[in-house]
């Protein structure tokens, strides 16, 4: 090879090494850089994403805080190469209105160690590629990203690159695990005390969590010197996760490693979180009270207030439209008992027993649902009230149940909870009406009441799920007591039952008429199901219901003595079950379109990042936390939020409309509900131009919304 050829090859290698040019994306300059100028076989090479933000713009740390998204890198490497995790430098706290974020401004380097295979021929050029994505924010937030690449020659040795100084300074900002003398973490309710023994005083101490939804980012972090201990007081995020057993994070003292001359340092800690007593100073108590307040500034709920709210909410639940189908069953049962009592077939005292059985069904079902909810949340699931209706096969099962009840009320077939087949005679029907029927009616009432959140009920349930299991179960049981109270009162006061009309043929007609609310409930459930599983699966479910009707009709004929029809029923029933549940079982149906929430004019799907971006620009925001299975939500949406008057008022004041659709499980929405001490929908939050939230009642009217808008 000639001397000229050597020069040309060196020039080409240098050009390849320098071929990675910065990319300008919105308000940042992005570049893939290396700490050295060449790749050495068998020696790891440190490569990093360099981001240079425009003034006052920022991107986010690995745990972004109240809002935002962490920067991500997806590598495309030659065979034999491997990429490690990002070595995140110490972030800074970035207050945005009432929120607190964790991130970076100015010039940032996110270094990553790349493994290099030992058997790599020298003299070639290696192409290292990565897709970088970030969210950059100032007054607004803009998703950014770039496809970046870096060409490095392969040589027997390497020298520091022109970015070596940046890598060296960043290396000093990356926190490493640190062992603090006598370090311990204690939690009591939502207060956390992190303490360690220190010979040198600390003037400033900050904690950055390494797990999301563990501490409240915007809450005050109070530093106190206590005897030989340095103690930092934090506020746990609400609700406190059952799996919160370790406090993992980065401690930054006296400004961090960048201020080493002033005693600054940073380190990663991971401490067991033990239950104990966490004392409060007057300042801490004020901060804790502020953290425990509802968005409108009301005081945190106490146990007795929660019980009272749950009882009143249970009473009101009987008036909610989702419970109406079961009210017809209650009314029919009362009529049958009254008629039997007048005929002398049933002692009036048995009415009280049936009232107790109904109340027991309500209480048992509420407690079982609460136990399941608490258990799943303890296992780390993000669930709330009505969680069972976020599962398509549960919706299908309820549709099947109400469809069968409607057919039964029409007289297609006869069935009694006591297990006996009954004729159409009133006496035989009453003999089959045993305590199991009243108990099952109570259970069914709770099942269909699950989609509803009545006034006073939402706050009580939000309080319950943040407490210990006994307290939570007591609140749910009181909710059941409130729901059962009117029915029990009727059974204990025969004088009220005496006002019912005299028995007659009209009772049979009334019973048949009550089948139509059942079928209307099926229509509603199928509408919910269509939004969860799609139109193809819905068609299969409808076909299954046709087979259910065939099986019920054949079963009814068999009850009248036409035994050959029993085989038709036995053949149609399993096919019906296969069609209904085969279309809705997990994994059988495609996921819904993620943009489903923006299905109304002017409304956009909710996300925390979108909400924060709009608030940062000074725009008021109205968030509708809703679900297709929530009848109260749908009534408010159609009668109030979709009215011309309210829509015009929203437009006049420039309010951004966001809809948080909780029809299917969404952990981000569940966490957002928990921030307002709520565990179910509906929830309506109006943010003013300063970002302050105002919670509206569960039952809306045009006047309520217009008055709230007038206060902006």
C-alpha positions as CSV (number, residue, x, y, z in Angstrom):
1,X,0.0,0.0,0.0
2,X,1.4,3.3,-1.0
3,X,2.0,6.3,1.3
4,X,-0.9,8.1,-0.4
5,X,-3.2,5.2,0.2
6,X,-2.4,5.2,3.9
7,X,-3.2,8.9,4.0
8,X,-6.5,8.3,2.2
9,X,-7.4,5.4,4.6
10,X,-6.7,7.5,7.6
11,X,-8.7,10.4,6.2
12,X,-11.7,8.0,5.6
13,X,-11.5,6.6,9.1
14,X,-11.4,10.1,10.6
15,X,-14.3,11.1,8.4
16,X,-16.3,8.0,9.5
17,X,-15.5,8.8,13.2
18,X,-16.7,12.4,12.7
19,X,-19.7,11.5,10.6
20,X,-22.2,11.7,13.4
21,X,-23.5,15.2,13.2
22,X,-25.8,16.8,15.7
23,X,-29.5,16.7,14.8
24,X,-31.7,19.7,15.5
25,X,-35.2,18.6,16.8
26,X,-37.6,21.4,18.0
27,X,-35.9,22.9,21.0
28,X,-33.0,20.5,21.5
29,X,-29.9,19.4,19.7
30,X,-29.3,15.7,19.8
31,X,-26.1,13.7,19.0
32,X,-24.7,10.3,19.6
33,X,-21.1,10.6,21.0
34,X,-18.4,8.4,22.4
35,X,-15.8,8.9,25.1
36,X,-13.0,7.6,22.9
37,X,-12.1,7.9,19.2
38,X,-12.1,4.2,18.4
39,X,-13.4,0.8,19.3
40,X,-10.9,-1.7,20.8
41,X,-11.7,-5.4,20.5
42,X,-12.8,-6.9,23.8
43,X,-12.9,-3.5,25.6
44,X,-16.3,-1.8,26.4
45,X,-16.8,1.6,24.9
46,X,-18.9,4.3,26.6
47,X,-21.4,6.0,24.2
48,X,-24.0,8.5,25.2
49,X,-26.8,10.6,24.0
50,X,-25.9,14.3,24.2
51,X,-28.9,16.6,24.4
52,X,-28.5,20.4,24.4
53,X,-31.7,22.1,25.5
54,X,-32.7,25.5,24.5
55,X,-32.9,28.0,27.4
56,X,-35.6,27.1,30.0
57,X,-36.5,23.9,28.2
58,X,-36.1,20.6,29.9
59,X,-36.4,16.8,29.5
60,X,-37.0,14.2,32.2
61,X,-35.2,11.8,34.5
62,X,-35.9,8.1,34.7
63,X,-38.7,8.8,37.2
64,X,-40.2,12.1,35.9
65,X,-42.2,13.1,38.9
66,X,-45.8,14.4,38.7
67,X,-45.7,14.5,34.9
68,X,-43.5,13.8,31.9
69,X,-41.8,10.9,30.3
70,X,-38.2,9.6,30.7
71,X,-35.9,9.7,27.7
72,X,-35.5,6.3,26.1
73,X,-32.8,4.7,23.8
74,X,-33.4,1.8,21.5
75,X,-30.2,0.4,20.1
76,X,-29.3,-1.2,16.7
77,X,-25.9,-2.7,17.2
78,X,-23.6,-5.0,15.1
79,X,-23.6,-8.7,15.9
80,X,-21.8,-9.4,19.2
81,X,-22.2,-5.9,20.6
82,X,-24.5,-5.3,23.6
83,X,-25.9,-2.2,25.4
84,X,-26.2,-1.7,29.1
85,X,-28.7,0.6,30.9
86,X,-28.5,4.4,30.9
87,X,-26.3,5.8,33.7
88,X,-28.6,8.6,34.8
89,X,-26.9,11.7,36.3
90,X,-28.4,13.4,39.3
91,X,-31.6,15.3,38.2
92,X,-32.9,18.6,39.5
93,X,-36.3,19.5,40.8
94,X,-38.4,21.4,38.2
95,X,-41.6,23.0,39.7
96,X,-44.4,23.5,37.2
97,X,-47.4,25.3,38.9
98,X,-48.6,23.0,41.7
99,X,-46.6,20.1,40.3
100,X,-43.0,18.9,40.7
101,X,-41.0,17.2,38.0
102,X,-37.5,15.7,38.0
103,X,-35.3,16.4,35.0
104,X,-32.5,18.3,33.2
105,X,-31.8,21.6,31.6
106,X,-28.9,22.9,29.6
107,X,-26.4,20.3,28.2
108,X,-27.0,16.7,29.2
109,X,-25.2,13.5,28.5
110,X,-26.9,10.1,29.1
111,X,-24.0,7.6,29.0
112,X,-24.4,3.9,28.2
113,X,-21.7,1.2,28.2
114,X,-21.5,-0.8,25.0
115,X,-20.0,-4.3,25.2
116,X,-17.5,-5.1,22.3
117,X,-16.7,-8.6,21.2
118,X,-13.1,-9.8,21.5
119,X,-12.9,-11.2,18.0
120,X,-13.4,-8.0,16.1
121,X,-11.0,-7.4,13.2
122,X,-9.2,-4.1,13.2
123,X,-9.2,-1.8,10.2
124,X,-13.0,-1.7,9.8
125,X,-15.6,0.8,10.8
126,X,-18.4,0.0,13.3
127,X,-21.8,1.7,12.9
128,X,-23.6,2.2,16.2
129,X,-27.2,3.3,15.8
130,X,-29.9,4.3,18.3
131,X,-33.4,5.6,18.3
132,X,-33.8,8.4,21.0
133,X,-37.2,9.6,22.2
134,X,-37.9,12.3,24.7
135,X,-40.4,14.8,25.9
136,X,-39.2,18.4,26.0
137,X,-41.2,21.0,27.9
138,X,-41.3,24.6,28.8
139,X,-44.7,26.3,28.7
140,X,-45.8,23.4,26.5
141,X,-44.6,19.9,26.1
142,X,-43.4,18.5,22.7
143,X,-42.6,14.8,22.1
144,X,-39.2,14.7,20.3
145,X,-37.0,12.0,18.8
146,X,-34.3,11.2,16.3
147,X,-32.6,8.3,14.7
148,X,-28.9,8.8,15.5
149,X,-25.8,7.0,14.5
150,X,-22.1,7.0,15.3
151,X,-19.3,5.5,13.1
152,X,-16.1,4.5,15.0
153,X,-13.0,2.8,13.6
154,X,-11.8,-0.4,15.1
155,X,-8.2,-0.1,16.3
156,X,-5.8,-1.8,18.7
157,X,-5.9,1.2,21.0
158,X,-8.0,4.3,21.5
159,X,-7.5,7.9,22.6
160,X,-9.9,10.2,24.4
161,X,-12.4,11.9,22.0
162,X,-13.3,15.5,21.9
163,X,-16.2,14.7,24.2
164,X,-14.0,13.0,26.9
165,X,-14.3,16.0,29.2
166,X,-18.1,15.8,29.1
167,X,-18.1,12.1,29.8
168,X,-15.7,12.6,32.8
169,X,-17.8,15.4,34.3
170,X,-21.0,13.3,33.8
171,X,-19.4,10.3,35.4
172,X,-19.0,12.3,38.5
173,X,-22.7,13.1,38.5
174,X,-24.0,9.5,38.3
175,X,-24.9,8.4,41.8
176,X,-23.6,5.1,43.1
177,X,-24.9,2.9,45.9
178,X,-24.0,4.4,49.3
179,X,-24.0,2.9,52.8
180,X,-25.2,5.4,55.4
181,X,-24.4,4.8,59.1
182,X,-27.6,3.7,60.9
183,X,-29.8,4.4,57.9
184,X,-33.5,3.5,58.5
185,X,-36.9,4.4,56.9
186,X,-40.2,4.4,58.8
187,X,-43.7,5.0,57.5
188,X,-46.9,6.0,59.4
189,X,-50.0,6.5,57.3
190,X,-48.7,8.8,54.6
191,X,-45.6,10.1,56.5
192,X,-42.2,8.8,55.9
193,X,-39.1,9.4,58.0
194,X,-35.7,8.7,56.4
195,X,-32.9,9.0,59.0
196,X,-29.1,8.2,59.3
197,X,-26.3,9.2,61.6
198,X,-23.9,11.9,60.2
199,X,-20.9,13.4,61.7
200,X,-21.1,16.4,59.4
201,X,-24.2,18.6,59.3
202,X,-26.2,18.7,56.1
203,X,-27.7,22.0,55.1
204,X,-29.8,20.7,52.2
205,X,-31.0,17.1,51.4
206,X,-33.3,16.0,48.6
207,X,-34.8,12.6,47.8
208,X,-35.5,11.5,44.2
209,X,-37.5,8.2,44.1
210,X,-36.4,5.3,41.9
211,X,-40.0,3.9,41.7
212,X,-43.1,5.7,40.5
213,X,-46.2,6.4,42.8
214,X,-44.1,6.0,46.0
215,X,-43.8,9.5,47.2
216,X,-45.7,12.7,46.5
217,X,-43.3,14.7,44.2
218,X,-44.7,18.1,45.0
219,X,-44.9,17.6,48.8
220,X,-42.4,19.4,51.0
221,X,-39.3,17.5,52.0
222,X,-38.4,18.6,55.5
223,X,-34.9,18.2,56.8
224,X,-34.3,18.1,60.6
225,X,-31.4,17.5,62.9
226,X,-32.5,15.2,65.6
227,X,-29.8,14.3,68.3
228,X,-27.2,12.3,66.3
229,X,-29.6,11.7,63.4
230,X,-30.1,13.6,60.2
231,X,-33.8,13.1,59.3
232,X,-35.7,13.8,56.1
233,X,-39.5,13.7,56.2
234,X,-41.4,12.8,53.0
235,X,-45.0,12.3,52.0
236,X,-46.1,9.0,50.6
237,X,-48.2,9.0,47.4
238,X,-51.9,8.3,48.1
239,X,-53.1,5.6,48.2
240,X,-50.1,4.0,49.8
241,X,-49.3,0.9,47.7
242,X,-49.6,-2.3,49.5
243,X,-46.3,-3.5,47.9
244,X,-44.4,-0.4,49.2
245,X,-41.9,-2.3,51.3
246,X,-38.7,-0.6,50.4
247,X,-37.6,3.0,50.0
248,X,-35.5,3.2,46.8
249,X,-34.1,6.4,45.6
250,X,-31.3,8.9,45.2
251,X,-30.2,11.1,48.1
252,X,-28.6,14.4,47.0
253,X,-26.9,16.5,49.8
254,X,-25.8,20.1,49.6
255,X,-26.4,20.5,45.9
256,X,-24.9,17.1,44.9
257,X,-21.6,16.2,43.3
258,X,-21.5,19.4,41.3
259,X,-21.1,21.3,44.5
260,X,-18.4,18.9,46.0
261,X,-16.5,21.9,47.3
262,X,-19.5,22.7,49.5
263,X,-19.8,19.2,50.9
264,X,-22.2,18.0,48.1
265,X,-22.7,14.3,47.4
266,X,-25.2,11.9,46.0
267,X,-25.9,8.2,46.5
268,X,-28.4,5.5,45.7
269,X,-30.1,4.0,48.8
270,X,-32.4,1.0,49.2
271,X,-33.8,0.6,52.7
272,X,-36.5,-1.6,54.2
273,X,-39.6,0.5,54.9
274,X,-40.9,-0.4,58.4
275,X,-44.2,0.6,60.0
276,X,-43.7,2.9,63.0
277,X,-44.3,6.3,64.6
278,X,-43.4,9.3,62.6
279,X,-43.5,12.5,64.6
280,X,-44.5,15.7,63.0
281,X,-43.4,19.2,63.6
282,X,-45.9,22.1,63.2
283,X,-44.6,22.7,59.7
284,X,-44.8,19.0,58.8
285,X,-48.4,18.8,60.1
286,X,-49.4,21.7,57.9
287,X,-47.7,20.1,54.9
288,X,-49.4,16.8,55.7
289,X,-52.7,18.4,56.0
290,X,-52.3,20.1,52.7
291,X,-51.4,16.8,51.1
292,X,-54.4,15.1,52.6
293,X,-56.9,17.7,51.4
294,X,-59.2,17.1,48.5
295,X,-58.6,19.2,45.4
296,X,-61.1,21.8,46.5
297,X,-59.4,22.3,49.8
298,X,-61.8,20.4,52.0
299,X,-60.4,18.6,55.0
300,X,-59.2,15.0,54.9
301,X,-62.0,12.5,55.7
302,X,-62.2,10.8,59.1
303,X,-63.4,7.3,59.8
304,X,-66.8,8.3,61.2
305,X,-67.4,10.8,58.3
306,X,-66.5,8.0,55.9
307,X,-69.0,5.7,57.5
308,X,-71.8,8.3,57.4
309,X,-71.0,9.1,53.8
310,X,-71.0,5.4,52.9
311,X,-74.4,4.9,54.5
312,X,-76.0,7.9,52.8
313,X,-74.4,6.9,49.5
314,X,-75.9,3.4,49.9
315,X,-79.3,4.9,50.5
316,X,-79.0,7.1,47.3
317,X,-77.7,4.1,45.4
318,X,-81.3,2.7,45.4
319,X,-82.4,5.6,43.2
320,X,-79.6,5.3,40.6
321,X,-80.7,4.1,37.2
322,X,-78.4,1.1,37.2
323,X,-80.2,-0.4,40.1
324,X,-83.7,0.0,38.6
325,X,-84.0,-3.5,37.1
326,X,-83.4,-5.1,40.5
327,X,-86.0,-2.7,42.0
328,X,-88.6,-4.5,39.9
329,X,-87.5,-7.8,41.4
330,X,-87.8,-6.4,44.9
331,X,-91.3,-5.0,44.1
332,X,-92.5,-8.3,42.7
333,X,-91.2,-10.1,45.8
334,X,-93.0,-7.7,48.1
335,X,-96.2,-8.2,46.2
336,X,-96.0,-11.9,46.4
337,X,-95.3,-11.9,50.2
338,X,-98.1,-9.4,50.8
339,X,-100.5,-11.6,48.7
340,X,-99.4,-14.7,50.5
341,X,-99.8,-13.0,53.9
342,X,-103.4,-11.9,53.1
343,X,-104.2,-15.5,52.0
344,X,-102.8,-16.9,55.2
345,X,-100.1,-18.9,53.3
346,X,-97.1,-17.1,54.8
347,X,-96.8,-15.6,58.3
348,X,-96.3,-11.9,58.2
349,X,-93.3,-12.5,60.5
350,X,-91.5,-14.2,57.6
351,X,-91.4,-10.8,55.8
352,X,-88.8,-9.7,58.3
353,X,-86.8,-12.9,57.8
354,X,-86.8,-12.3,54.0
355,X,-85.7,-8.7,54.6
356,X,-82.8,-9.9,56.7
357,X,-81.9,-12.4,54.0
358,X,-81.9,-9.6,51.4
359,X,-79.8,-7.4,53.6
360,X,-77.4,-10.3,54.2
361,X,-77.0,-10.8,50.4
362,X,-76.2,-7.1,50.0
363,X,-73.7,-7.1,52.8
364,X,-72.0,-10.3,51.8
365,X,-71.6,-9.2,48.2
366,X,-70.2,-5.8,49.2
367,X,-67.7,-7.3,51.6
368,X,-66.7,-10.0,49.0
369,X,-66.2,-7.4,46.3
370,X,-64.2,-5.2,48.8
371,X,-62.1,-8.1,49.8
372,X,-61.3,-9.0,46.2
373,X,-60.5,-5.3,45.4
374,X,-58.2,-4.9,48.5
375,X,-56.5,-8.2,47.7
376,X,-55.8,-7.4,44.1
377,X,-54.6,-3.9,45.0
378,X,-52.3,-5.5,47.6
379,X,-50.9,-7.7,44.9
380,X,-50.0,-4.5,43.0
381,X,-53.0,-4.2,40.6
382,X,-54.3,-0.7,39.9
383,X,-58.0,-1.2,40.4
384,X,-61.0,0.8,41.6
385,X,-64.7,0.4,42.3
386,X,-66.4,-1.2,39.4
387,X,-63.3,-3.0,38.4
388,X,-65.2,-6.2,37.6
389,X,-67.0,-4.4,34.8
390,X,-63.7,-3.7,33.1
391,X,-63.6,-7.4,32.2
392,X,-65.5,-8.3,29.0
393,X,-66.5,-11.8,30.2
394,X,-68.1,-10.4,33.3
395,X,-70.2,-8.0,31.2
396,X,-71.2,-11.0,29.0
397,X,-72.1,-13.0,32.1
398,X,-74.3,-10.2,33.4
399,X,-76.0,-9.8,30.0
400,X,-76.7,-13.5,30.0
401,X,-78.1,-13.3,33.5
402,X,-80.5,-10.4,32.8
403,X,-81.6,-11.9,29.5
404,X,-82.6,-15.1,31.4
405,X,-84.3,-13.1,34.1
406,X,-86.3,-11.3,31.4
407,X,-87.3,-14.6,29.7
408,X,-88.3,-15.9,33.1
409,X,-90.5,-12.9,33.9
410,X,-92.2,-13.3,30.5
411,X,-93.1,-16.9,31.5
412,X,-90.8,-18.6,28.9
413,X,-89.7,-21.0,31.6
414,X,-90.2,-21.2,35.4
415,X,-87.3,-21.1,37.9
416,X,-87.1,-20.7,41.7
417,X,-84.0,-20.1,43.8
418,X,-85.1,-22.9,46.0
419,X,-84.3,-25.3,43.1
420,X,-87.8,-26.5,42.5
421,X,-89.4,-26.3,39.1
422,X,-92.7,-24.5,39.5
423,X,-95.9,-24.3,37.6
424,X,-97.6,-21.0,36.8
425,X,-99.8,-21.3,39.9
426,X,-99.3,-18.6,42.5
427,X,-99.1,-21.0,45.4
428,X,-96.4,-23.2,43.7
429,X,-94.4,-20.1,42.9
430,X,-94.6,-18.9,46.5
431,X,-93.5,-22.2,47.8
432,X,-90.4,-21.9,45.7
433,X,-89.7,-18.4,47.0
434,X,-87.4,-19.3,49.7
435,X,-84.8,-17.3,51.7
436,X,-82.2,-18.1,49.0
437,X,-84.2,-16.0,46.6
438,X,-84.1,-12.9,48.8
439,X,-80.4,-13.5,49.5
440,X,-79.7,-13.9,45.7
441,X,-81.7,-10.7,45.0
442,X,-79.5,-8.8,47.4
443,X,-76.4,-10.1,45.7
444,X,-77.7,-9.2,42.3
445,X,-78.6,-5.7,43.4
446,X,-75.0,-5.1,44.4
447,X,-73.6,-6.6,41.2
448,X,-75.7,-4.2,39.0
449,X,-75.0,-1.3,41.4
450,X,-71.3,-1.6,40.9
451,X,-71.2,0.7,37.9
452,X,-72.8,3.5,39.9
453,X,-71.2,6.0,42.2
454,X,-73.7,8.0,44.2
455,X,-73.2,11.3,46.0
456,X,-71.2,10.9,49.2
457,X,-70.1,7.4,48.0
458,X,-67.1,8.3,45.9
459,X,-65.2,10.1,48.7
460,X,-66.0,7.4,51.2
461,X,-64.7,4.7,48.9
462,X,-61.6,6.7,48.1
463,X,-60.9,7.0,51.8
464,X,-61.6,3.2,52.3
465,X,-59.0,1.9,49.9
466,X,-56.2,4.0,51.5
467,X,-56.8,2.4,54.9
468,X,-56.2,-0.9,56.6
469,X,-58.3,-3.9,55.6
470,X,-60.6,-3.8,58.7
471,X,-61.4,-0.1,58.2
472,X,-62.0,-0.5,54.4
473,X,-64.3,-3.5,55.0
474,X,-66.2,-1.5,57.6
475,X,-66.8,1.3,55.1
476,X,-67.9,-1.1,52.4
477,X,-70.2,-2.9,54.8
478,X,-71.8,0.5,55.8
479,X,-72.4,1.2,52.2
480,X,-74.3,-2.1,51.9
481,X,-76.2,-1.3,55.1
482,X,-77.4,1.9,53.5
483,X,-78.4,0.2,50.3
484,X,-80.4,-2.5,52.1
485,X,-82.0,-0.2,54.7
486,X,-85.2,0.8,52.7
487,X,-86.1,-2.8,51.8
488,X,-85.6,-3.9,55.4
489,X,-87.7,-1.0,56.6
490,X,-90.6,-2.1,54.3
491,X,-90.5,-5.7,55.5
492,X,-90.5,-4.6,59.1
493,X,-93.5,-2.2,58.6
494,X,-96.5,-4.2,57.2
495,X,-98.6,-1.1,57.3
496,X,-96.6,0.3,54.4
497,X,-97.1,-3.0,52.4
498,X,-100.8,-2.8,53.1
499,X,-100.9,0.2,50.7
500,X,-100.0,-2.0,47.8
501,X,-102.8,-2.7,45.3
502,X,-105.1,-5.7,45.9
503,X,-104.0,-8.9,44.1
504,X,-105.4,-9.7,40.7
505,X,-104.6,-10.5,37.1
506,X,-102.7,-7.2,36.9
507,X,-99.9,-8.8,38.9
508,X,-99.1,-11.3,36.2
509,X,-99.2,-8.5,33.6
510,X,-96.9,-6.3,35.8
511,X,-94.5,-9.2,36.2
512,X,-94.3,-9.7,32.4
513,X,-93.9,-5.9,32.0
514,X,-90.9,-6.0,34.3
515,X,-89.1,-8.2,31.8
516,X,-88.5,-5.2,29.6
517,X,-86.3,-3.2,32.0
518,X,-84.2,-6.4,32.1
519,X,-83.9,-6.4,28.3
520,X,-83.1,-2.7,28.3
521,X,-80.3,-3.5,30.7
522,X,-79.1,-6.1,28.3
523,X,-79.0,-3.4,25.5
524,X,-76.9,-1.2,27.8
525,X,-74.5,-4.0,28.7
526,X,-74.1,-5.0,25.1
527,X,-73.3,-1.4,24.2
528,X,-70.6,-1.4,26.9
529,X,-69.3,-4.8,25.6
530,X,-69.1,-3.5,22.0
531,X,-66.7,-0.8,23.1
532,X,-64.5,-3.4,24.8
533,X,-64.4,-6.3,22.3
534,X,-65.4,-4.9,18.9
535,X,-68.3,-5.5,16.6
536,X,-67.3,-9.0,15.4
537,X,-67.2,-10.4,19.0
538,X,-70.4,-8.6,19.7
539,X,-72.1,-10.4,16.8
540,X,-71.0,-13.7,18.3
541,X,-72.4,-12.8,21.7
542,X,-75.7,-11.9,20.1
543,X,-75.8,-15.2,18.3
544,X,-75.2,-16.8,21.7
545,X,-78.2,-15.0,23.1
546,X,-80.4,-16.3,20.3
547,X,-79.3,-19.9,21.4
548,X,-80.0,-19.0,25.0
549,X,-83.5,-18.0,24.1
550,X,-83.9,-21.3,22.2
551,X,-82.7,-23.2,25.2
552,X,-85.0,-21.4,27.6
553,X,-88.0,-21.8,25.3
554,X,-87.3,-25.6,24.9
555,X,-86.8,-25.9,28.7
556,X,-90.1,-24.2,29.3
557,X,-91.8,-26.7,26.9
558,X,-90.2,-29.5,28.8
559,X,-91.6,-28.2,32.1
560,X,-95.1,-28.5,30.7
561,X,-94.6,-32.2,29.9
562,X,-93.1,-32.1,26.4
563,X,-90.0,-34.0,27.5
564,X,-88.5,-34.4,24.0
565,X,-87.8,-30.6,24.0
566,X,-85.4,-31.1,26.9
567,X,-82.8,-32.4,24.5
568,X,-83.1,-29.3,22.4
569,X,-82.4,-27.2,25.6
570,X,-79.4,-29.4,26.5
571,X,-78.0,-29.1,23.0
572,X,-78.5,-25.3,22.7
573,X,-77.2,-24.4,26.2
574,X,-73.5,-25.4,25.8
575,X,-73.4,-23.8,22.3
576,X,-74.8,-20.6,23.7
577,X,-72.2,-20.5,26.5
578,X,-69.4,-21.2,24.1
579,X,-70.5,-18.4,21.8
580,X,-71.0,-15.8,24.7
581,X,-67.8,-16.6,26.6
582,X,-65.7,-17.6,23.7
583,X,-66.0,-14.2,22.2
584,X,-65.2,-12.4,25.5
585,X,-62.6,-14.5,27.3
586,X,-59.2,-12.8,27.8
587,X,-57.2,-12.9,24.7
588,X,-60.2,-13.7,22.4
589,X,-61.1,-10.1,21.5
590,X,-58.9,-7.4,20.1
591,X,-58.1,-4.3,22.2
592,X,-60.1,-1.2,21.6
593,X,-58.7,1.7,19.7
594,X,-56.7,3.8,22.1
595,X,-58.3,7.0,20.8
596,X,-61.8,5.9,21.9
597,X,-62.1,8.6,24.5
598,X,-62.1,11.4,21.9
599,X,-65.3,10.2,20.3
600,X,-67.3,13.3,20.9
601,X,-66.9,16.7,19.2
602,X,-64.4,18.8,21.1
603,X,-63.2,16.1,23.4
604,X,-59.7,14.6,23.4
605,X,-58.4,11.4,25.1
606,X,-56.9,12.2,28.5
607,X,-53.3,11.7,29.4
608,X,-51.4,13.2,32.2
609,X,-48.8,14.6,29.8
610,X,-51.4,16.2,27.6
611,X,-53.2,17.7,30.6
612,X,-49.9,19.1,32.0
613,X,-49.0,20.6,28.6
614,X,-52.3,22.4,28.4
615,X,-52.1,23.7,31.9
616,X,-48.5,24.9,31.4
617,X,-49.7,27.1,28.5
618,X,-52.2,28.7,30.9
619,X,-55.3,27.1,29.4
620,X,-58.1,25.9,31.7
621,X,-58.9,22.2,31.5
622,X,-62.0,20.1,32.2
623,X,-61.4,16.4,32.7
624,X,-64.3,13.9,32.5
625,X,-63.4,10.6,34.3
626,X,-65.9,8.2,32.8
627,X,-66.7,4.7,31.7
628,X,-69.2,3.2,29.3
629,X,-70.5,0.9,32.1
630,X,-71.2,3.9,34.4
631,X,-74.8,4.9,33.9
632,X,-74.4,8.1,36.0
633,X,-71.5,9.0,33.7
634,X,-73.5,8.5,30.6
635,X,-76.5,10.4,31.9
636,X,-74.3,13.4,32.8
637,X,-72.5,13.3,29.5
638,X,-75.7,13.3,27.4
639,X,-77.9,15.6,29.5
640,X,-75.3,18.1,30.7
641,X,-71.9,18.0,29.1
642,X,-73.3,17.5,25.5
643,X,-75.9,20.3,25.9
644,X,-75.5,23.3,23.6
645,X,-75.4,25.7,26.5
646,X,-72.6,23.9,28.3
647,X,-70.6,23.4,25.1
648,X,-70.9,27.1,24.2
649,X,-69.7,28.0,27.7
650,X,-66.7,25.7,27.4
651,X,-65.8,27.3,24.0
652,X,-66.3,30.8,25.2
653,X,-63.8,30.4,28.0
654,X,-61.3,28.4,26.0
655,X,-61.5,25.3,28.1
656,X,-59.7,22.2,26.9
657,X,-61.9,19.2,27.2
658,X,-60.2,15.8,28.1
659,X,-62.0,12.5,28.6
660,X,-60.4,9.8,30.8
661,X,-62.2,6.7,29.6
662,X,-62.0,3.9,32.3
663,X,-64.2,1.4,30.5
664,X,-61.3,-1.0,30.3
665,X,-58.4,-1.1,32.8
666,X,-56.1,1.9,32.7
667,X,-53.5,2.2,35.5
668,X,-52.7,5.8,34.7
669,X,-56.4,6.8,35.2
670,X,-56.6,4.7,38.4
671,X,-53.6,6.6,39.8
672,X,-55.1,9.9,38.8
673,X,-58.4,9.1,40.5
674,X,-56.4,8.2,43.7
675,X,-54.8,11.7,43.7
676,X,-58.3,13.0,44.3
677,X,-59.0,10.3,47.0
678,X,-61.4,8.6,44.6
679,X,-61.8,5.0,43.7
680,X,-64.4,5.1,41.0
681,X,-66.2,7.2,38.4
682,X,-67.7,9.6,37.7
683,X,-65.2,12.3,38.7
684,X,-65.3,15.8,37.1
685,X,-62.3,18.1,37.6
686,X,-62.1,21.7,36.3
687,X,-58.6,23.2,36.4
688,X,-58.4,27.0,36.3
689,X,-55.7,29.0,34.5
690,X,-53.4,28.7,37.4
691,X,-53.6,24.9,37.4
692,X,-55.7,24.7,40.6
693,X,-58.2,21.8,40.5
694,X,-61.9,22.1,41.4
695,X,-63.9,18.9,41.9
696,X,-67.6,19.0,40.7
697,X,-70.3,16.8,42.2
698,X,-71.0,13.3,40.8
699,X,-74.5,14.3,39.6
700,X,-74.2,17.3,37.3
701,X,-76.6,19.9,36.1
702,X,-76.1,22.7,33.6
703,X,-76.2,25.2,36.4
704,X,-73.4,23.5,38.4
705,X,-71.1,23.4,35.4
706,X,-71.9,27.0,34.3
707,X,-71.3,28.3,37.9
708,X,-68.0,26.5,38.0
709,X,-67.0,28.1,34.7
710,X,-68.1,31.5,35.8
711,X,-65.5,31.3,38.7
712,X,-62.6,30.8,36.3
